[in-house]
Amino acid sequence: MRRSYLVGPFICCLALWTFGNGTLPLLPLYAMELGASRETSGFFLSFSFLCLALGSGAPAILPKNFRKQRILVLAAALPIAVSAWLAGRVTSVLELAVVIGASWFCAGVIFSQTATMVGFVAAEEDRGTAFGILGVTNGLGGLLGGLSMGYIADHLGFVWVFNILAGFSLLILVGGLLSPDSPSVVEPQEGTSARVGGAVGLSLGLVFLFVAMLLTSFANATGNLGRSFLMAEERFSKSAIMLTAAVQGLAGIVLPFLMGRLADRIGRRRAMIASVAITAASLVLLGLSYQEWQFFLFAALFGFLAVATAMAPAYVVDVAPRNVGRNVSLVQSAFWVGSIVGMAATGVLATGLGTSKTILLSCAFPAAAAFLIRFGHVKRIRKEPGGSTE
């Protein structure tokens, strides 16, 4: 099946994930260079994820006539590049929070709108593969950012990190222009072939998925921030820290695509359960790590988290074929909302309990998410043979 509709969303997400994954492990270190404590660094990242969550959810509250995905993507692209350029020229943590917050808000808008575009266009039997291909951008962006940004930060400083990312972010404009035009797709209406069990069961299913994504995002926050703290405690260089991000990115390139194809056969729900369960195991490994190879192994296993985030929009479209744009925006925003709490809590708990204990405690969150996804009361959609939606 031709998937040319993925070209524009793929470019947009690649640019965003390169920006995000290329800077996330370095942002707490940059904040501390500007005078922040560990706790303040955690709150700074928490605020950044708040902006990302608000951006992801913002399109859901727009009147339907204003939900033009392509236009929203193009409108949010340029502010990201400008904010990135300004981030290398700030002199305080407050200024850094403002410019990073602005860029992440716009990134949230673009993430939700690209997922909505793909949800509209992808055929049901091909939906897992389509979102798996889109999910590859997380890992590819991590690989590109991880291999380059740590080296640049060590040798040229943070100014050049953000200069380069500002230029790279302009690719979003290209991706927006190549994305499918929203008037060409229409949300399913009542009477379509997709039948869902009762409205109550559907609402409960979305609530369970929303909470599961919140819990998964706690793990994402603790894993990323905790890795930076632990490796800094062991006196690893910025380049070494970013190399672990590159390993995670490499895993994130392969896993979403493979698991996406598998999910079309065994069901999106099973693929998500497996990914968050492996994420829980990876956090146990991280909490016990002190050698470089252990951090690399953690990063490879932590890459399974990208599968859950990639499959979540596909699963939403499976169980809620009506109001796709709103539901995808809300569930995606759940992941970023949880990161708000996760980043702040990790900074506070790492100071009080120690980084390793905080990470080990956090493995309970993805374990609980797997339970919710497994036993959430989502009614299976009855459909024609040729694809699984469980």
C-alpha positions in Angstrom: 0.0 0.0 0.0 1.3 3.5 -0.9 2.1 5.6 2.1 3.0 8.9 0.5 0.8 10.7 2.9 3.4 10.0 5.6 6.1 12.1 4.0 5.1 15.5 5.4 4.2 14.2 8.9 7.4 12.2 9.0 9.6 15.2 8.2 7.8 17.3 10.8 8.2 14.7 13.6 11.8 14.0 12.7 12.7 17.7 13.0 10.8 17.9 16.4 12.3 14.7 17.8 15.9 15.8 16.8 15.3 19.1 18.6 13.8 17.4 21.7 16.0 14.3 22.0 19.1 16.3 21.0 18.6 18.8 23.9 16.6 16.9 26.6 19.6 15.2 28.3 21.5 18.5 28.1 18.8 20.9 29.3 19.2 20.1 33.0 23.0 20.6 32.7 22.5 23.9 30.8 20.0 25.0 33.5 22.6 24.2 36.2 25.3 26.2 34.3 22.9 29.1 34.4 22.6 28.8 38.2 19.8 26.3 38.7 19.9 23.6 41.4 18.7 20.0 40.7 15.3 20.8 42.1 15.1 23.9 39.9 16.2 21.9 36.9 13.4 19.4 37.5 10.8 22.2 37.8 12.2 23.9 34.7 11.8 20.7 32.7 8.4 20.2 34.3 7.3 23.6 33.0 8.6 22.7 29.5 6.5 19.6 29.5 3.5 21.6 30.7 3.9 23.8 27.6 4.1 20.7 25.5 1.0 19.3 27.0 -0.9 22.5 26.5 0.2 22.6 22.9 -0.9 19.0 22.3 -4.3 19.6 23.9 -5.0 23.1 22.5 -6.4 22.0 19.1 -9.0 19.9 20.9 -10.7 23.0 22.3 -10.8 24.9 19.0 -14.1 25.0 17.1 -14.3 22.3 14.5 -14.1 24.8 11.6 -10.6 26.0 12.9 -9.1 22.5 13.2 -7.2 22.7 9.9 -4.2 20.4 10.7 -1.9 21.6 7.9 -2.5 25.3 8.7 -1.8 24.7 12.4 1.4 22.9 11.6 2.7 25.7 9.3 1.7 28.4 11.8 3.6 26.6 14.6 6.8 26.0 12.6 8.5 29.3 12.5 8.2 30.1 16.3 10.1 26.9 17.0 13.1 28.0 15.0 13.1 31.5 16.5 12.8 30.2 20.1 15.6 27.7 19.5 17.9 30.5 18.3 17.1 32.6 21.3 17.7 29.6 23.7 21.4 29.8 23.0 21.5 33.5 24.0 19.7 33.5 27.4 21.4 34.6 30.6 19.1 33.1 33.2 17.0 30.0 33.9 13.8 32.1 33.7 14.7 33.3 30.2 15.6 29.7 29.2 12.2 28.5 30.5 10.3 31.1 28.5 12.0 30.3 25.1 12.0 26.5 25.6 8.4 26.7 26.8 7.3 28.6 23.7 9.0 26.1 21.4 7.6 23.1 23.2 4.1 24.5 23.1 4.4 24.8 19.3 5.9 21.3 19.1 2.9 19.9 21.0 0.5 21.5 18.4 2.5 19.9 15.6 2.7 16.5 17.2 -1.0 16.2 17.8 -1.9 17.5 14.3 0.5 15.2 12.5 -0.9 12.2 14.4 -4.4 13.3 13.6 -3.6 13.6 9.9 -2.3 10.0 9.8 -5.2 8.8 11.9 -7.6 10.2 9.3 -5.8 8.8 6.2 -4.4 5.5 7.3 -6.5 2.4 6.5 -7.5 0.4 9.5 -5.6 -2.8 8.6 -2.5 -0.7 7.9 -2.8 1.7 10.9 -0.2 0.1 13.2 2.4 0.1 10.4 1.7 3.7 9.5 2.0 4.9 13.1 5.0 2.6 13.6 6.7 4.4 10.6 5.9 7.8 12.2 7.2 6.5 15.5 10.6 5.8 13.9 11.2 9.6 13.9 11.5 9.5 17.7 14.5 7.1 17.5 16.0 8.7 14.4 15.8 12.1 16.0 17.4 10.7 19.1 20.2 9.1 17.0 20.9 12.3 15.1 20.7 14.5 18.2 22.6 12.1 20.4 25.5 11.7 18.0 26.0 15.4 17.4 24.7 17.6 20.2 26.8 16.3 23.0 30.0 16.7 20.9 28.9 20.2 19.9 28.1 21.2 23.5 31.5 19.9 24.7 33.5 21.7 22.0 31.5 24.7 20.9 29.1 25.4 23.7 25.3 25.6 24.0 25.0 28.6 21.6 26.0 26.4 18.6 23.7 23.6 19.8 20.7 25.8 19.5 22.0 27.6 16.4 22.1 24.3 14.5 18.8 23.1 15.8 17.1 26.4 14.9 18.1 25.9 11.3 17.1 22.2 11.4 13.7 23.2 12.7 12.9 25.0 9.5 12.4 21.5 8.0 9.0 21.6 9.7 7.8 24.2 7.1 8.8 21.7 4.4 7.0 18.9 6.1 3.9 21.0 6.6 3.7 21.9 2.9 4.0 18.2 2.0 1.4 17.0 4.6 -2.2 16.0 3.5 -4.6 18.8 3.3 -7.2 18.5 6.1 -10.3 19.3 3.9 -9.5 16.1 1.9 -10.3 13.8 4.9 -13.4 13.5 6.9 -13.9 12.1 10.4 -16.1 8.9 10.5 -19.7 9.6 11.3 -22.4 7.6 12.9 -23.5 4.7 10.7 -20.0 3.8 9.5 -18.8 0.2 9.6 -16.9 0.8 12.8 -19.3 -0.1 15.6 -18.3 0.4 19.2 -20.0 -1.3 22.2 -21.8 1.4 24.4 -20.8 5.0 24.9 -20.1 4.2 28.6 -17.6 1.5 27.7 -15.9 3.7 25.1 -15.5 6.5 27.7 -14.1 4.2 30.2 -11.6 2.8 27.7 -10.4 6.3 26.8 -10.1 7.1 30.5 -8.0 4.0 31.2 -5.8 4.8 28.2 -5.4 8.4 29.3 -4.3 7.3 32.8 -2.0 4.7 31.4 -0.3 7.3 29.2 0.1 9.5 32.3 1.9 6.7 34.2 4.0 5.9 31.2 5.1 9.5 31.0 6.3 9.4 34.6 8.7 6.6 33.5 9.8 8.7 30.5 10.6 11.7 32.8 12.5 9.7 35.4 14.4 7.7 32.8 15.6 10.7 30.9 16.3 13.0 33.8 17.6 10.3 36.0 20.1 9.1 33.4 21.5 12.6 33.1 21.8 12.9 36.9 23.4 9.4 37.4 25.9 9.8 34.6 26.8 13.3 35.8 27.4 11.8 39.3 29.7 9.2 37.8 31.5 12.0 36.0 30.7 11.0 32.4 31.2 13.6 29.8 28.3 15.3 27.9 29.3 13.3 24.8 29.0 10.0 26.7 25.6 11.1 28.1 24.4 11.9 24.5 25.8 8.7 23.2 23.3 6.8 25.4 20.6 9.0 23.8 21.9 7.9 20.5 21.7 4.2 21.5 18.1 4.9 22.6 17.4 6.6 19.3 18.8 3.6 17.4 16.5 1.3 19.2 13.7 3.7 18.6 14.3 3.6 14.9 13.9 -0.2 14.7 11.3 -1.0 17.4 8.3 1.2 16.4 8.4 0.0 12.8 8.8 -3.7 13.7 6.3 -3.6 16.6 3.9 -1.6 14.4 3.8 -4.3 11.8 3.4 -6.9 14.5 0.6 -4.9 16.1 -1.4 -5.1 12.9 -1.4 -8.8 13.4 -1.6 -9.4 17.2 -3.4 -6.1 18.1 -2.2 -2.7 19.1 -3.1 -3.3 22.8 -0.8 -6.3 23.1 2.1 -4.3 21.5 1.6 -1.5 24.0 1.5 -3.8 27.0 4.8 -5.5 26.0 6.5 -2.1 25.4 5.6 -0.6 28.8 6.5 -3.8 30.6 10.0 -3.8 29.1 10.2 -0.1 30.0 9.6 -1.0 33.6 12.5 -3.6 33.5 14.8 -1.0 31.9 14.3 1.4 34.8 15.4 -1.3 37.2 18.5 -1.7 35.2 19.1 2.1 35.2 18.7 2.3 38.9 21.5 -0.3 39.4 23.8 1.1 36.7 27.3 2.6 37.2 29.3 1.4 34.2 29.0 2.8 30.7 27.8 -0.4 29.1 25.0 -0.7 31.6 23.7 2.8 30.6 23.9 1.8 27.0 21.9 -1.4 27.6 19.3 0.6 29.6 19.0 3.0 26.6 18.4 0.2 24.2 15.6 -1.3 26.4 14.2 2.1 27.2 13.7 2.6 23.4 10.6 0.4 23.8 8.8 3.4 25.3 8.7 4.8 21.8 6.4 1.9 20.8 3.8 2.8 23.3 3.8 6.5 22.3 3.6 5.5 18.6 0.8 3.0 19.1 -1.4 5.1 21.4 -2.9 7.3 18.6 -3.5 4.2 16.5 -5.3 2.6 19.4 -7.4 5.7 19.9 -8.5 5.6 16.3 -9.4 1.9 16.7 -11.6 2.4 19.8 -12.9 6.0 19.1 -13.5 6.4 15.3 -15.6 9.5 15.9 -14.0 12.8 17.1 -10.5 11.5 16.1 -8.8 14.9 16.3 -10.1 15.7 19.8 -9.3 12.2 21.2 -5.9 11.9 19.7 -5.0 15.4 21.0 -6.2 14.5 24.5 -4.4 11.2 24.8 -1.2 12.6 23.4 -1.4 15.5 25.9 -1.7 12.9 28.7 1.8 11.8 28.0 3.2 15.3 28.3 1.0 16.1 31.3 2.5 13.2 33.2 6.0 14.4 32.3 5.2 17.6 34.1 4.8 15.8 37.4 7.5 13.3 36.6 10.2 15.9 35.9 9.4 17.9 39.0 9.1 14.9 41.2 12.3 13.4 39.9 14.3 16.5 40.7 12.8 16.7 44.3 13.1 13.0 45.1 16.6 12.7 43.6 17.7 15.3 46.1 16.0 13.7 49.1 16.2 10.0 48.4 19.1 9.8 45.9 18.9 9.3 42.2 19.1 5.5 42.1 16.3 4.9 44.7 14.1 7.4 42.8 14.6 5.5 39.5 13.9 2.1 41.1 10.7 3.4 42.7 9.5 4.7 39.3 9.4 1.3 37.7 6.1 0.8 39.4 4.5 3.3 37.0 4.9 1.6 33.7 4.0 -1.7 35.4 0.7 -0.1 36.5 0.2 1.3 33.0 0.5 -2.2 31.5 -2.1 -3.4 34.0 -4.5 -0.6 33.0 -4.1 -1.3 29.2 -4.6 -5.0 29.7 -7.7 -4.8 31.9 -9.2 -1.4 30.7 -12.8 -1.8 29.7 -12.4 -1.0 26.0 -15.0 -2.6 23.8 -13.4 -4.3 20.8 -14.5 -2.8 17.5 -16.2 -5.3 15.2 -14.7 -4.9 11.7 -14.1 -6.7 8.5 -11.3 -9.3 8.4 -7.9 -8.1 7.5 -6.6 -6.3 10.6 -6.7 -6.5 14.4 -7.9 -3.7 16.6 -7.7 -5.3 20.0 
